[in-house]
């Protein structure tokens, strides 16, 4: 990656866009798209991961996850043409999406000023059954980040697990959620992102939202407050088109690069009656990082991202497309966060989020995974807990790529679920330096 290897890039970008499809005969669904891109050799071509989430219409809880690729072609001073191809899988909110494959092609006219790009153009989307398809204008904003930046900058961040419980809500039932989150800190402010899913009686509900807030440190104690915005729905939650807003605060205690936090807040649908207040427990790690090589006091590490196909076997089996992040590693122990989205056998609305604990002394590993999975007729509107025990391998191809495979055994599901499965994938290792 730049200074690490001439074949890898140090340039990434975060992208936001809006597109619309029509579900016959129910009408249009407006999606917010979010993507993280890796630019090949710092050039105009890129590939990345992408999340589409319903924001307008009546399909709160319709999410798809997958990949995108594109390039930009200069046509004048700061102007370019931007073709891109996107394939995601998923569904939800009782939409007629079949097996869940969501293919989109787009062409935009793009303008760039320094690290900011914006564009306007058109897109055409086709979902697996053809009941959901159509073209619409498309808006796009992209923020570039070059990790070879100078002068040298140290960033502070944290990643955490998110377990929350709600007793005050629109459906008047106690509900539990699990998820993951992260924050990036400036001097007095921070930005956050959360992904949570219901694991009790609202199986099928999921939300993805971000936040902007202020914080203060008082010895080992940190106080945080933020406003939130994003999307959520599913599990028969009456959340309208899917847009959410909210507010929350948190008290954290820090020790040795790790922290425990207790949070409280409320999330509310902006165009539906759904809401819930919550109390949460966060456990996570703090770290300072830089992409600059060989800085004193910093240790080289990899951001490990696994992309894979996960297939459950048997008469009720189906295949999923997914991604896993290694959240923490010490010796042979790894903590992982993972998410998978169905794309075969009519299960297009199914998605799951898992926490994994892996023991890996060499290329072989064993792991446990616990979390939630719902939608597509599985664990729907009920408890959605899942637990697996797996065994597999991770073989390095070079310093940046690994091939992975594993066998899957379902040891617990709150409702009927396939017992066995397998998974194959590729792990992408992005080098950076960190200081815990």
N, C-alpha and C positions, 0 to 999 in steps of 0.2 A: 504494500500500500504506500505508493510514493516513496518515502524514505525507507520503508521496510522492504519493498520489492518493486522493481520497475514494472511488473505486470499487474499491480494492484493500485487502485485509486484511493486518494485521501478525500475526495469530494463526495458528499452526500447531499440529499435534499429532502425536505418535507413538503408534501403536496396536498392541497385541498381543492376539491371541485364539487360541482353540483350537476346532476343529470336526472332525467325523468324518463320513465317507461310507463306503458299503459297496460293495465290488467283487464282484459275483457271478461265480463261486461262492467266491471266495478269502477273503472276510471284510473286516473294517473297516480303513480307513486313517485314522489320526489326523494332522491337519495343524496346524502352527503357522502363524498368519498374522501378518505384519508390514506395517504401512502407515504412510505419511507423508501427512498431510492438510493441505489449505489451507482455511481457514474464510472463507466469503464475507462480506465486510464485517464481520469479527469476530463474526459471528452463529452461530447453532446449526447452520446447514447447511454442508456441506463436500463436497469431492471430493478424491481422492488416488490415489496409486499403491500397489500391493499385491503382496506375494509370499507365496504359500502353499508350504510345504515339509513333506514327509512326515516325521513324527517317531515315530509308533507304528504297529505292524503289521509288514509284511514288504516295504515298498515304499520302502526307502531310495533316494533319487535322484529321487523324483517331485516335481517343482517346477512351479508355474504362476505366471505374472506377468501383471498387468493393472491394472485400475482399480476404484475403489469410490466410492460416494456415499451420503450419509445426512444425517440431521438428528436433533435432540433436541427433544422437546416436554415442557415442564414440567408436572408433575402434583402437585407439592407441594414442601415445603422441601427443596432439594438433590436431589430425585428427578425423573426424567424417563423418558419412553419413547423408545427409540432404534431406529427402523427404518433398515435399510441394504440396499443392493444392490451386489453384487460380481460382476464379470466378469473372469476371468483365462484365460490360454491356456498350454498346456504339456503335460507328461506325463513319461514316463520309467519306469525300473525295470520294463520289460516289462508295465506295466499296460495293460489293455484300454480305452484312452481315446479311440480313434477319432481325430478331427481335433483334439481337445484343448480345445475350448471348455468352460469350467467356470463355470456360473452359480449364484450363491448369493443367496438372500434371507434376511434375519434380522430378528428383533425382540427387543430386550433391555430389561430394566428397569435403569436406570442411576442411580448415586449419585455425586455430585461433592463433593469437599472441596478448595477452593482450585484447584490445578492438576492434581489427581489425580482420575480417574474410574474406577469399576469397574462392571461390569454382568454380568448373567446372563440368559439367555433361550434361544431356540431358533433353529435355522436349517434350511433345506432346500436341498440342492445337487443339480444335474443336470449330468452330464458328457455330451459330445456324442452318444455312442452310447446312453446310457441304461443301459449295463451298470454304470456307477458312478453311484449316486444314493443319496438317503436324507436323513433328518432326524436331528438329534441336539441335545442341550443345547449351548449355546455360552457360553464365558467370555470376558470382554473387559476389558482394562486400557488406559486412555488417559492420556497425559501431555501437558498443554497448555503451549505456550510463546508468550508475547506479546512480539514484538520491539520494542514501544514501552515496554519496561520501564524503570523508573527506580529507583535511580540508574543513571547511565550505566555500562555494563560492557563491557570489551574481552575477547573470547574468543580463544584461541590454538588453531589447528587445523593439520592437514596432510593432504594427499591424495597418493596415490602409486600407481605401477604395481607389480605384484607378480609376480616371476618366480621360481619355486622348482623344486628338483630333488630327487628322492628316490632313494636307493640302498638304503635299509633299509626294507622294507615287507612286507606280508602276501603279495602276489603275486610277490615275489622277482624283480622286474624293474625296471630303471631307468626312472623316469617323470618327465616334465616337466609343469609346470602354469604357466598365466598367469592374471592377474586384476588387480583393482583393490582399493584399500582406503583407509581414512581414519581419523583419530584426532582426538579433542577433548580438550584438556588442561585440568586444574585446576592447583593449586599444586604438588602432588607426585604426583598420580595422573592417569590418563587412561582413556578409553573408546575402543575401536577396533571396526572392522567390516571384514570381508574377503569377497570373492567370487572364487573361483578355479575353473578348469576344466582338465581334463587335455588335453594336446595331443599326447601320444605314444601309447603302447600301451594306455591306459585310456580311449580316446575314449568320451564319454558320461558320465564322472564329473564331478560338480560339487559344491562345498560352499559354504555361506553360514554364517558364524559371527562372533561378536563376542568381545570381550575386555575385561578390566579389569586394570589394572596400575599399577606405580609407575615413576618415571623420575627421573634426575638429570642435570644439565648440568655439564660440566667444560670450559669454554671452548667450542670449536667441536664438542666431542664430547658426544653424548647416549647414555646407557645406559638401556635399557628392559627390563622383564620383566613378563609378563602370564599370566593363565590364560584359557583359551578354552572356549566352549561354543557349539554350533549344530547344524546338520544337514548331511548329505552322503551321496552315493551315486551309483549309475548306473555304466555301463560294466562291469557284472557284478561290481562291488565288493561283497563279502558284508558289508554294513553294517547288517543287521537292519532295524529300523524307521526309522533315519536319524539318531538323536541321536549327536552327537560331543562329545568333550571333549579338552582338550589343554593344553599349556604351551609358551611360546616366549620367547626373549630376542633383543635386537637391539642392535647397535652402529651409531650414526649419526654421520656427519660433515656439518656444516652450513656453508654459505658463500653469502652473497648471496641469502638467501631460498629456497635450494634445498638438497637434502640427498641423500646416498647412504647406504643402510643395508644391513648384512649381518645376516641373522637365522638362527636355528636353533631347531628345536622338533620336536614330535611331536603328531599327532592320532590319536585312537583311537575306534572305534565303541563305544558303551556297551552295545549288545545284539547285537553280532556280532563276528567275528574280525578284521575289517578294521582296519588301522592303517598309518601311514606316518610315518617320520621325514623331515625335510627341511632343506635349506639354501636360503635365499632371498636375492634381491637386490631392494631397494626403491630406486626413484628417484622423487623427488617435490618438492613445494614446501611451504614453511611460510608461513602468513599469520596476521595478527591481524585481527579483523573486529569490526564493530559495526553494528547497524541504525540507530543514531542518525545523523541527517543533519548534514552540514557540520561534522564534527569535525576539528580541526586535525591535519594529518599523515595523514589518511585519504582515500583516493580512491574515488569512487563506482564501483561495478561491478555487473554483473548475474550472478546465478546462472542460467545458461541451461540449460533442460531441454526437449529435443525429444521429442515423442510422435509416433509414425508407424506407417504400414503399409508393410512392405517385401515386395515380391513378386518371386520368381524365376520366369523365363519358361521355356517349353518343355514337352516331354512330361513331364518330371519336376519341373516347377515347383510352387511352393506359396507361400502368403502367411504373413507373420509380423507379430505385434504387438510393438512395442519402444519403447525409451527410450534417449536419449543425453544425457550431461552434458558440458558444456564444462569441462574440468579446468583449462585454462590458456590465456590469450591474450596475445600481445604483437605489436602491429602487425597484419599480415595473417596471422600464424601462429596456429593453434589446435591444442591437444592435446585429444582427446575420448575418452571411454569410453562404450561402447554395448553393448546387449544386446537380442536379438530371440528371440521364442518363436512357434513355428508354431501355426496354428489352422485350416488347410485341408488337403485332399488326403491325409488319413490320416497326416499328419506330426506328430501332436500331441506326440510325445516329443522333437522336435527343438528345440534351443536353441543360441544362439551368443553369444559374448562377443568384442568387437572393441576395439582401440585405433585411433583415427583421427588422422591428421595432415592438417590442412586449410590451404590457402592461399586467403584470401578478401579481395581488395582492394576489393570493392564488393558488389553483390547476387549476383554470380557467384562460384563457388568450384570448385576441384578438390581432391580428397583421396585419400589412400591409407588403407586399413583392413587391419589384420592381426589375427589371433586364432584362435579355435577354434570349431568347430561340430560337434555330434554328436547322435545320437538319431534316432528315427523311421526307422531303416534307413539313415541317412547316416553315414559315418565311424564306424560302430558297432564298438566293441571294438578299434579300430585308431588310427592317427595321425589327428588331427582338425584339422590346420592349414588356415587359409584366408587368402587375400589378395585384395583388391579395389582397383581404381582407378575412381573415380567423378567425375562432373561434374554440377553443379546450380546452384540458385539459392536465396536466402533473402530474401524480400521483407517489409519491415516493414509491419504493419497499423497499429500505434501503438507507443508506447514499451514495451509489455508483451507484444505478440504478433507473431510472424512466421509467414509461410507458407513452407514449404520443399518442394523437390522435387529429385530427382536421377536420373540414369541410372547403372546399376551394371554393372561388367564384372569378372568373376571371372578374375584372372590366374593364380591357383594354388590348387589344392586337393589334399590328400594322397590323396583318393579322388575318384571321379566326382561332379560337382556341376554344376548349371545354370550356363551361361556369362553370361547377361544377366539384368537385372532393373531394377526401378524402385522408387522410394520417394516417398511423399507424407506430409507431417506438419505439425504446428503446434509452434512453439517458444514457450515461456513464459519470460519474463525477470523474475526476482525481484530488485529492487534492494537492495543493502546497501553498506556502506563497508568497505574493506579497507586494510591496511598490510602490504606484503611486507617 
